[in-house]
């Protein structure tokens, strides 16, 4: 599905690995980045100080929401009056927490938006979110000394996938993924309201009647998810417009109410995405005759997402434990993947399905150490490195394994 292109949102982007001297602490008080001559590709060659409105974001694998501060970057040539001796500098405010907390080896991304404003993003070294941003922006930062710069982004070169759209959502970038051609059909079905998650997921599948998971479990699952995403955002835009318009009176906006509505929309979108993924997996397993129990209670009132072949076999101590399977489901893992470790204790090796792509080698190695096998829909394997791809399991492989275990039981 077409979610647009990176060039719809950005003119260019630069990234670099922070050095010791660039990180604020005992050894540095300079509040500037080194080697910024390459940033002429983003900011040109100003004849006087260039002040760039900037949103500073500190991201991590431990939170879905970045820490955000607004400020100004200053870019200029300190030797503007000395011919052929340019010395460019890029300063950030001393108060910026993202840089005050930065460590050597962390990665900074400087993304210039179409508006001329900049996103200045700091991601921890070896983190999944750093790997994801490097993939999103195509900077290959680990392959460069100094800044890796991509300028003059063009449409058609960086198409946005579903994981890319989720990343942009996290950064506060609105991706126009709605389609008004579907609005009348949605309203005819549900009226001007948000239906239940199960209702909407079923509706999304019904709009793709020619797809059957037997043909391609991985491809069909992704098609269902992407279709629901588009349909939901179409309905969301329609319903939110009236709500937001009501907050404006005589050209003024009720700021507190606006923030409350925005947070409500954001939280509904995240919750709906997670439930939608579960709904489509329930339907997929049913259509492929994969026996399972959804969200059963196991030890200590833990609730794994799926147990195969059923919770009855799980509770039957005579049923061989090696023939049991547990699948956790998370749209994005972050550090929440550890939650599955305490679920379904009879099952030593657990499986976890996610749409997060890529996940850092450091984190997948830790998952292996904890006997967790990642299940990733095949269309999302590309951003992982070759060694990781050898280890990943796709949805089709998971289904085959689960059925074989059921037959043995």
VENCOR-V910085 format. One record per helix or strand of 2 or more residues. SS is the DSSP state (alpha for helix, beta for strand). FROM is the first residue (numbers start at 1). TO is the last residue. If there is no record, write none. Layout:
ss=SS from=FROM to=TO
ss=SS from=FROM to=TO
This chain:
ss=alpha from=6 to=8
ss=beta from=10 to=17
ss=alpha from=20 to=22
ss=beta from=32 to=33
ss=alpha from=36 to=43
ss=beta from=50 to=59
ss=beta from=67 to=77
ss=beta from=88 to=91
ss=alpha from=97 to=100
ss=beta from=107 to=113
ss=beta from=118 to=123
ss=alpha from=128 to=137
ss=alpha from=141 to=143
ss=beta from=148 to=150
ss=alpha from=162 to=170
ss=alpha from=180 to=190
ss=alpha from=197 to=206
ss=alpha from=217 to=245
ss=beta from=248 to=249
ss=beta from=252 to=253
ss=alpha from=255 to=287
ss=beta from=293 to=294
ss=alpha from=299 to=301
ss=beta from=306 to=308
ss=alpha from=311 to=315
ss=alpha from=321 to=323
ss=beta from=325 to=330
ss=alpha from=336 to=342
ss=beta from=350 to=354
ss=alpha from=361 to=369
ss=beta from=372 to=375
ss=alpha from=378 to=380
ss=alpha from=386 to=391
ss=alpha from=395 to=408
